């Protein structure tokens, strides 16, 4: 999450709000029940798509 916040410039709450609206890439399950993350290339593609919009 820290890296995603740093890359996107969005707050944690904004990221989760955007996920709920379907506007942000969905998380992928890592190890354990609560561990989730994102693929870096997915986040970069999302940023690029927002620049072109």
mmCIF file of the N, C-alpha and C atoms, coordinates in Angstrom:
data_MODEL
# 
_entry.id   MODEL 
# 
loop_
_atom_site.group_PDB 
_atom_site.id 
_atom_site.type_symbol 
_atom_site.label_atom_id 
_atom_site.label_alt_id 
_atom_site.label_comp_id 
_atom_site.label_asym_id 
_atom_site.label_entity_id 
_atom_site.label_seq_id 
_atom_site.pdbx_PDB_ins_code 
_atom_site.Cartn_x 
_atom_site.Cartn_y 
_atom_site.Cartn_z 
_atom_site.occupancy 
_atom_site.B_iso_or_equiv 
_atom_site.pdbx_formal_charge 
_atom_site.auth_seq_id 
_atom_site.auth_comp_id 
_atom_site.auth_asym_id 
_atom_site.auth_atom_id 
_atom_site.pdbx_PDB_model_num 
ATOM 1   N N  . UNK A 1 1  ? 0.826   -1.191  0.000   1.00 0.00 ? 1  UNK A N  1 
ATOM 2   C CA . UNK A 1 1  ? 0.000   0.000   0.000   1.00 0.00 ? 1  UNK A CA 1 
ATOM 3   C C  . UNK A 1 1  ? 0.871   1.256   0.000   1.00 0.00 ? 1  UNK A C  1 
ATOM 4   N N  . UNK A 1 2  ? 1.961   1.223   0.766   1.00 0.00 ? 2  UNK A N  1 
ATOM 5   C CA . UNK A 1 2  ? 2.820   2.412   0.822   1.00 0.00 ? 2  UNK A CA 1 
ATOM 6   C C  . UNK A 1 2  ? 3.355   2.788   -0.553  1.00 0.00 ? 2  UNK A C  1 
ATOM 7   N N  . UNK A 1 3  ? 3.757   1.779   -1.323  1.00 0.00 ? 3  UNK A N  1 
ATOM 8   C CA . UNK A 1 3  ? 4.281   2.049   -2.657  1.00 0.00 ? 3  UNK A CA 1 
ATOM 9   C C  . UNK A 1 3  ? 3.192   2.575   -3.590  1.00 0.00 ? 3  UNK A C  1 
ATOM 10  N N  . UNK A 1 4  ? 1.998   2.026   -3.480  1.00 0.00 ? 4  UNK A N  1 
ATOM 11  C CA . UNK A 1 4  ? 0.882   2.479   -4.327  1.00 0.00 ? 4  UNK A CA 1 
ATOM 12  C C  . UNK A 1 4  ? 0.536   3.931   -3.996  1.00 0.00 ? 4  UNK A C  1 
ATOM 13  N N  . UNK A 1 5  ? 0.519   4.265   -2.722  1.00 0.00 ? 5  UNK A N  1 
ATOM 14  C CA . UNK A 1 5  ? 0.261   5.651   -2.311  1.00 0.00 ? 5  UNK A CA 1 
ATOM 15  C C  . UNK A 1 5  ? 1.341   6.567   -2.875  1.00 0.00 ? 5  UNK A C  1 
ATOM 16  N N  . UNK A 1 6  ? 2.602   6.144   -2.773  1.00 0.00 ? 6  UNK A N  1 
ATOM 17  C CA . UNK A 1 6  ? 3.705   6.964   -3.276  1.00 0.00 ? 6  UNK A CA 1 
ATOM 18  C C  . UNK A 1 6  ? 3.641   7.135   -4.793  1.00 0.00 ? 6  UNK A C  1 
ATOM 19  N N  . UNK A 1 7  ? 3.328   6.069   -5.516  1.00 0.00 ? 7  UNK A N  1 
ATOM 20  C CA . UNK A 1 7  ? 3.287   6.123   -6.978  1.00 0.00 ? 7  UNK A CA 1 
ATOM 21  C C  . UNK A 1 7  ? 2.111   6.956   -7.478  1.00 0.00 ? 7  UNK A C  1 
ATOM 22  N N  . UNK A 1 8  ? 0.934   6.765   -6.868  1.00 0.00 ? 8  UNK A N  1 
ATOM 23  C CA . UNK A 1 8  ? -0.274  7.427   -7.366  1.00 0.00 ? 8  UNK A CA 1 
ATOM 24  C C  . UNK A 1 8  ? -0.481  8.819   -6.786  1.00 0.00 ? 8  UNK A C  1 
ATOM 25  N N  . UNK A 1 9  ? 0.037   9.056   -5.584  1.00 0.00 ? 9  UNK A N  1 
ATOM 26  C CA . UNK A 1 9  ? -0.216  10.324  -4.913  1.00 0.00 ? 9  UNK A CA 1 
ATOM 27  C C  . UNK A 1 9  ? -1.584  10.370  -4.256  1.00 0.00 ? 9  UNK A C  1 
ATOM 28  N N  . UNK A 1 10 ? -2.274  9.240   -4.225  1.00 0.00 ? 10 UNK A N  1 
ATOM 29  C CA . UNK A 1 10 ? -3.596  9.167   -3.612  1.00 0.00 ? 10 UNK A CA 1 
ATOM 30  C C  . UNK A 1 10 ? -3.483  8.712   -2.167  1.00 0.00 ? 10 UNK A C  1 
ATOM 31  N N  . UNK A 1 11 ? -4.446  9.099   -1.349  1.00 0.00 ? 11 UNK A N  1 
ATOM 32  C CA . UNK A 1 11 ? -4.476  8.618   0.026   1.00 0.00 ? 11 UNK A CA 1 
ATOM 33  C C  . UNK A 1 11 ? -5.048  7.211   0.065   1.00 0.00 ? 11 UNK A C  1 
ATOM 34  N N  . UNK A 1 12 ? -4.839  6.533   1.180   1.00 0.00 ? 12 UNK A N  1 
ATOM 35  C CA . UNK A 1 12 ? -5.370  5.185   1.377   1.00 0.00 ? 12 UNK A CA 1 
ATOM 36  C C  . UNK A 1 12 ? -6.891  5.173   1.216   1.00 0.00 ? 12 UNK A C  1 
ATOM 37  N N  . UNK A 1 13 ? -7.560  6.132   1.831   1.00 0.00 ? 13 UNK A N  1 
ATOM 38  C CA . UNK A 1 13 ? -9.022  6.161   1.756   1.00 0.00 ? 13 UNK A CA 1 
ATOM 39  C C  . UNK A 1 13 ? -9.504  6.435   0.334   1.00 0.00 ? 13 UNK A C  1 
ATOM 40  N N  . UNK A 1 14 ? -8.797  7.264   -0.404  1.00 0.00 ? 14 UNK A N  1 
ATOM 41  C CA . UNK A 1 14 ? -9.177  7.535   -1.792  1.00 0.00 ? 14 UNK A CA 1 
ATOM 42  C C  . UNK A 1 14 ? -8.998  6.285   -2.647  1.00 0.00 ? 14 UNK A C  1 
ATOM 43  N N  . UNK A 1 15 ? -7.926  5.569   -2.427  1.00 0.00 ? 15 UNK A N  1 
ATOM 44  C CA . UNK A 1 15 ? -7.702  4.328   -3.173  1.00 0.00 ? 15 UNK A CA 1 
ATOM 45  C C  . UNK A 1 15 ? -8.850  3.354   -2.936  1.00 0.00 ? 15 UNK A C  1 
ATOM 46  N N  . UNK A 1 16 ? -9.230  3.159   -1.672  1.00 0.00 ? 16 UNK A N  1 
ATOM 47  C CA . UNK A 1 16 ? -10.323 2.225   -1.378  1.00 0.00 ? 16 UNK A CA 1 
ATOM 48  C C  . UNK A 1 16 ? -11.659 2.745   -1.911  1.00 0.00 ? 16 UNK A C  1 
ATOM 49  N N  . UNK A 1 17 ? -11.870 4.033   -1.906  1.00 0.00 ? 17 UNK A N  1 
ATOM 50  C CA . UNK A 1 17 ? -13.105 4.593   -2.477  1.00 0.00 ? 17 UNK A CA 1 
ATOM 51  C C  . UNK A 1 17 ? -13.145 4.353   -3.984  1.00 0.00 ? 17 UNK A C  1 
ATOM 52  N N  . UNK A 1 18 ? -12.019 4.524   -4.645  1.00 0.00 ? 18 UNK A N  1 
ATOM 53  C CA . UNK A 1 18 ? -11.946 4.294   -6.092  1.00 0.00 ? 18 UNK A CA 1 
ATOM 54  C C  . UNK A 1 18 ? -12.137 2.810   -6.423  1.00 0.00 ? 18 UNK A C  1 
ATOM 55  N N  . UNK A 1 19 ? -11.618 1.927   -5.583  1.00 0.00 ? 19 UNK A N  1 
ATOM 56  C CA . UNK A 1 19 ? -11.837 0.489   -5.781  1.00 0.00 ? 19 UNK A CA 1 
ATOM 57  C C  . UNK A 1 19 ? -13.324 0.183   -5.682  1.00 0.00 ? 19 UNK A C  1 
ATOM 58  N N  . UNK A 1 20 ? -13.980 0.751   -4.674  1.00 0.00 ? 20 UNK A N  1 
ATOM 59  C CA . UNK A 1 20 ? -15.414 0.505   -4.461  1.00 0.00 ? 20 UNK A CA 1 
ATOM 60  C C  . UNK A 1 20 ? -16.239 0.982   -5.652  1.00 0.00 ? 20 UNK A C  1 
ATOM 61  N N  . UNK A 1 21 ? -15.806 2.052   -6.309  1.00 0.00 ? 21 UNK A N  1 
ATOM 62  C CA . UNK A 1 21 ? -16.515 2.576   -7.481  1.00 0.00 ? 21 UNK A CA 1 
ATOM 63  C C  . UNK A 1 21 ? -16.135 1.845   -8.760  1.00 0.00 ? 21 UNK A C  1 
ATOM 64  N N  . UNK A 1 22 ? -15.145 0.954   -8.670  1.00 0.00 ? 22 UNK A N  1 
ATOM 65  C CA . UNK A 1 22 ? -14.689 0.247   -9.863  1.00 0.00 ? 22 UNK A CA 1 
ATOM 66  C C  . UNK A 1 22 ? -13.764 1.074   -10.719 1.00 0.00 ? 22 UNK A C  1 
ATOM 67  N N  . UNK A 1 23 ? -13.181 2.121   -10.150 1.00 0.00 ? 23 UNK A N  1 
ATOM 68  C CA . UNK A 1 23 ? -12.332 3.042   -10.893 1.00 0.00 ? 23 UNK A CA 1 
ATOM 69  C C  . UNK A 1 23 ? -10.841 2.806   -10.684 1.00 0.00 ? 23 UNK A C  1 
ATOM 70  N N  . UNK A 1 24 ? -10.478 1.852   -9.856  1.00 0.00 ? 24 UNK A N  1 
ATOM 71  C CA . UNK A 1 24 ? -9.079  1.579   -9.541  1.00 0.00 ? 24 UNK A CA 1 
ATOM 72  C C  . UNK A 1 24 ? -8.854  0.078   -9.698  1.00 0.00 ? 24 UNK A C  1 
ATOM 73  N N  . UNK A 1 25 ? -7.659  -0.326  -10.100 1.00 0.00 ? 25 UNK A N  1 
ATOM 74  C CA . UNK A 1 25 ? -7.396  -1.762  -10.263 1.00 0.00 ? 25 UNK A CA 1 
ATOM 75  C C  . UNK A 1 25 ? -7.696  -2.535  -8.979  1.00 0.00 ? 25 UNK A C  1 
ATOM 76  N N  . UNK A 1 26 ? -8.265  -3.705  -9.153  1.00 0.00 ? 26 UNK A N  1 
ATOM 77  C CA . UNK A 1 26 ? -8.570  -4.548  -8.001  1.00 0.00 ? 26 UNK A CA 1 
ATOM 78  C C  . UNK A 1 26 ? -7.297  -5.141  -7.430  1.00 0.00 ? 26 UNK A C  1 
ATOM 79  N N  . UNK A 1 27 ? -7.355  -5.434  -6.159  1.00 0.00 ? 27 UNK A N  1 
ATOM 80  C CA . UNK A 1 27 ? -6.221  -6.035  -5.476  1.00 0.00 ? 27 UNK A CA 1 
ATOM 81  C C  . UNK A 1 27 ? -6.112  -7.511  -5.834  1.00 0.00 ? 27 UNK A C  1 
ATOM 82  N N  . UNK A 1 28 ? -4.915  -8.036  -5.685  1.00 0.00 ? 28 UNK A N  1 
ATOM 83  C CA . UNK A 1 28 ? -4.693  -9.469  -5.860  1.00 0.00 ? 28 UNK A CA 1 
ATOM 84  C C  . UNK A 1 28 ? -4.323  -10.063 -4.509  1.00 0.00 ? 28 UNK A C  1 
ATOM 85  N N  . UNK A 1 29 ? -4.790  -11.268 -4.264  1.00 0.00 ? 29 UNK A N  1 
ATOM 86  C CA . UNK A 1 29 ? -4.518  -11.967 -3.011  1.00 0.00 ? 29 UNK A CA 1 
ATOM 87  C C  . UNK A 1 29 ? -3.060  -12.403 -2.971  1.00 0.00 ? 29 UNK A C  1 
ATOM 88  N N  . UNK A 1 30 ? -2.395  -12.113 -1.885  1.00 0.00 ? 30 UNK A N  1 
ATOM 89  C CA . UNK A 1 30 ? -1.030  -12.572 -1.680  1.00 0.00 ? 30 UNK A CA 1 
ATOM 90  C C  . UNK A 1 30 ? -1.084  -13.757 -0.726  1.00 0.00 ? 30 UNK A C  1 
ATOM 91  N N  . UNK A 1 31 ? -0.182  -13.865 0.176   1.00 0.00 ? 31 UNK A N  1 
ATOM 92  C CA . UNK A 1 31 ? -0.197  -14.968 1.138   1.00 0.00 ? 31 UNK A CA 1 
ATOM 93  C C  . UNK A 1 31 ? -1.074  -14.605 2.327   1.00 0.00 ? 31 UNK A C  1 
ATOM 94  N N  . UNK A 1 32 ? -1.692  -15.585 2.923   1.00 0.00 ? 32 UNK A N  1 
ATOM 95  C CA . UNK A 1 32 ? -2.525  -15.331 4.089   1.00 0.00 ? 32 UNK A CA 1 
ATOM 96  C C  . UNK A 1 32 ? -3.895  -14.819 3.718   1.00 0.00 ? 32 UNK A C  1 
ATOM 97  N N  . UNK A 1 33 ? -4.731  -14.646 4.717   1.00 0.00 ? 33 UNK A N  1 
ATOM 98  C CA . UNK A 1 33 ? -6.106  -14.208 4.485   1.00 0.00 ? 33 UNK A CA 1 
ATOM 99  C C  . UNK A 1 33 ? -6.222  -12.715 4.225   1.00 0.00 ? 33 UNK A C  1 
ATOM 100 N N  . UNK A 1 34 ? -5.350  -11.914 4.806   1.00 0.00 ? 34 UNK A N  1 
ATOM 101 C CA . UNK A 1 34 ? -5.504  -10.469 4.730   1.00 0.00 ? 34 UNK A CA 1 
ATOM 102 C C  . UNK A 1 34 ? -4.479  -9.785  3.844   1.00 0.00 ? 34 UNK A C  1 
ATOM 103 N N  . UNK A 1 35 ? -3.517  -10.518 3.341   1.00 0.00 ? 35 UNK A N  1 
ATOM 104 C CA . UNK A 1 35 ? -2.447  -9.918  2.552   1.00 0.00 ? 35 UNK A CA 1 
ATOM 105 C C  . UNK A 1 35 ? -2.891  -9.734  1.106   1.00 0.00 ? 35 UNK A C  1 
ATOM 106 N N  . UNK A 1 36 ? -2.929  -8.492  0.671   1.00 0.00 ? 36 UNK A N  1 
ATOM 107 C CA . UNK A 1 36 ? -3.289  -8.170  -0.708  1.00 0.00 ? 36 UNK A CA 1 
ATOM 108 C C  . UNK A 1 36 ? -2.304  -7.148  -1.255  1.00 0.00 ? 36 UNK A C  1 
ATOM 109 N N  . UNK A 1 37 ? -2.295  -7.011  -2.551  1.00 0.00 ? 37 UNK A N  1 
ATOM 110 C CA . UNK A 1 37 ? -1.422  -6.043  -3.197  1.00 0.00 ? 37 UNK A CA 1 
ATOM 111 C C  . UNK A 1 37 ? -1.868  -5.808  -4.615  1.00 0.00 ? 37 UNK A C  1 
ATOM 112 N N  . UNK A 1 38 ? -1.033  -5.169  -5.382  1.00 0.00 ? 38 UNK A N  1 
ATOM 113 C CA . UNK A 1 38 ? -1.313  -4.882  -6.778  1.00 0.00 ? 38 UNK A CA 1 
ATOM 114 C C  . UNK A 1 38 ? -0.085  -5.227  -7.594  1.00 0.00 ? 38 UNK A C  1 
ATOM 115 N N  . UNK A 1 39 ? -0.302  -5.590  -8.842  1.00 0.00 ? 39 UNK A N  1 
ATOM 116 C CA . UNK A 1 39 ? 0.813   -5.755  -9.763  1.00 0.00 ? 39 UNK A CA 1 
ATOM 117 C C  . UNK A 1 39 ? 1.260   -4.354  -10.173 1.00 0.00 ? 39 UNK A C  1 
ATOM 118 N N  . UNK A 1 40 ? 2.548   -4.104  -10.125 1.00 0.00 ? 40 UNK A N  1 
ATOM 119 C CA . UNK A 1 40 ? 3.071   -2.777  -10.430 1.00 0.00 ? 40 UNK A CA 1 
ATOM 120 C C  . UNK A 1 40 ? 2.665   -2.314  -11.822 1.00 0.00 ? 40 UNK A C  1 
ATOM 121 N N  . UNK A 1 41 ? 2.730   -3.209  -12.804 1.00 0.00 ? 41 UNK A N  1 
ATOM 122 C CA . UNK A 1 41 ? 2.380   -2.799  -14.170 1.00 0.00 ? 41 UNK A CA 1 
ATOM 123 C C  . UNK A 1 41 ? 0.911   -2.405  -14.291 1.00 0.00 ? 41 UNK A C  1 
ATOM 124 N N  . UNK A 1 42 ? 0.042   -3.000  -13.479 1.00 0.00 ? 42 UNK A N  1 
ATOM 125 C CA . UNK A 1 42 ? -1.378  -2.632  -13.489 1.00 0.00 ? 42 UNK A CA 1 
ATOM 126 C C  . UNK A 1 42 ? -1.558  -1.208  -12.990 1.00 0.00 ? 42 UNK A C  1 
ATOM 127 N N  . UNK A 1 43 ? -0.838  -0.854  -11.944 1.00 0.00 ? 43 UNK A N  1 
ATOM 128 C CA . UNK A 1 43 ? -0.923  0.510   -11.407 1.00 0.00 ? 43 UNK A CA 1 
ATOM 129 C C  . UNK A 1 43 ? -0.367  1.516   -12.411 1.00 0.00 ? 43 UNK A C  1 
ATOM 130 N N  . UNK A 1 44 ? 0.742   1.175   -13.038 1.00 0.00 ? 44 UNK A N  1 
ATOM 131 C CA . UNK A 1 44 ? 1.340   2.077   -14.033 1.00 0.00 ? 44 UNK A CA 1 
ATOM 132 C C  . UNK A 1 44 ? 0.401   2.265   -15.215 1.00 0.00 ? 44 UNK A C  1 
ATOM 133 N N  . UNK A 1 45 ? -0.218  1.197   -15.682 1.00 0.00 ? 45 UNK A N  1 
ATOM 134 C CA . UNK A 1 45 ? -1.192  1.314   -16.776 1.00 0.00 ? 45 UNK A CA 1 
ATOM 135 C C  . UNK A 1 45 ? -2.371  2.176   -16.365 1.00 0.00 ? 45 UNK A C  1 
ATOM 136 N N  . UNK A 1 46 ? -2.840  2.033   -15.129 1.00 0.00 ? 46 UNK A N  1 
ATOM 137 C CA . UNK A 1 46 ? -3.946  2.846   -14.641 1.00 0.00 ? 46 UNK A CA 1 
ATOM 138 C C  . UNK A 1 46 ? -3.567  4.318   -14.646 1.00 0.00 ? 46 UNK A C  1 
ATOM 139 N N  . UNK A 1 47 ? -2.347  4.630   -14.187 1.00 0.00 ? 47 UNK A N  1 
ATOM 140 C CA . UNK A 1 47 ? -1.884  6.030   -14.186 1.00 0.00 ? 47 UNK A CA 1 
ATOM 141 C C  . UNK A 1 47 ? -1.830  6.564   -15.597 1.00 0.00 ? 47 UNK A C  1 
ATOM 142 N N  . UNK A 1 48 ? -1.283  5.785   -16.524 1.00 0.00 ? 48 UNK A N  1 
ATOM 143 C CA . UNK A 1 48 ? -1.198  6.217   -17.918 1.00 0.00 ? 48 UNK A CA 1 
ATOM 144 C C  . UNK A 1 48 ? -2.570  6.452   -18.515 1.00 0.00 ? 48 UNK A C  1 
ATOM 145 N N  . UNK A 1 49 ? -3.543  5.596   -18.200 1.00 0.00 ? 49 UNK A N  1 
ATOM 146 C CA . UNK A 1 49 ? -4.883  5.767   -18.749 1.00 0.00 ? 49 UNK A CA 1 
ATOM 147 C C  . UNK A 1 49 ? -5.525  7.053   -18.223 1.00 0.00 ? 49 UNK A C  1 
ATOM 148 N N  . UNK A 1 50 ? -5.217  7.431   -16.997 1.00 0.00 ? 50 UNK A N  1 
ATOM 149 C CA . UNK A 1 50 ? -5.758  8.667   -16.436 1.00 0.00 ? 50 UNK A CA 1 
ATOM 150 C C  . UNK A 1 50 ? -5.136  9.890   -17.059 1.00 0.00 ? 50 UNK A C  1 
ATOM 151 N N  . UNK A 1 51 ? -3.882  9.798   -17.466 1.00 0.00 ? 51 UNK A N  1 
ATOM 152 C CA . UNK A 1 51 ? -3.214  10.918  -18.130 1.00 0.00 ? 51 UNK A CA 1 
ATOM 153 C C  . UNK A 1 51 ? -3.828  11.216  -19.482 1.00 0.00 ? 51 UNK A C  1 
ATOM 154 N N  . UNK A 1 52 ? -4.273  10.150  -20.154 1.00 0.00 ? 52 UNK A N  1 
ATOM 155 C CA . UNK A 1 52 ? -4.844  10.303  -21.496 1.00 0.00 ? 52 UNK A CA 1 
ATOM 156 C C  . UNK A 1 52 ? -6.314  10.667  -21.462 1.00 0.00 ? 52 UNK A C  1 
ATOM 157 N N  . UNK A 1 53 ? -6.939  10.556  -20.309 1.00 0.00 ? 53 UNK A N  1 
ATOM 158 C CA . UNK A 1 53 ? -8.378  10.837  -20.211 1.00 0.00 ? 53 UNK A CA 1 
ATOM 159 C C  . UNK A 1 53 ? -8.658  12.316  -20.078 1.00 0.00 ? 53 UNK A C  1 
# 
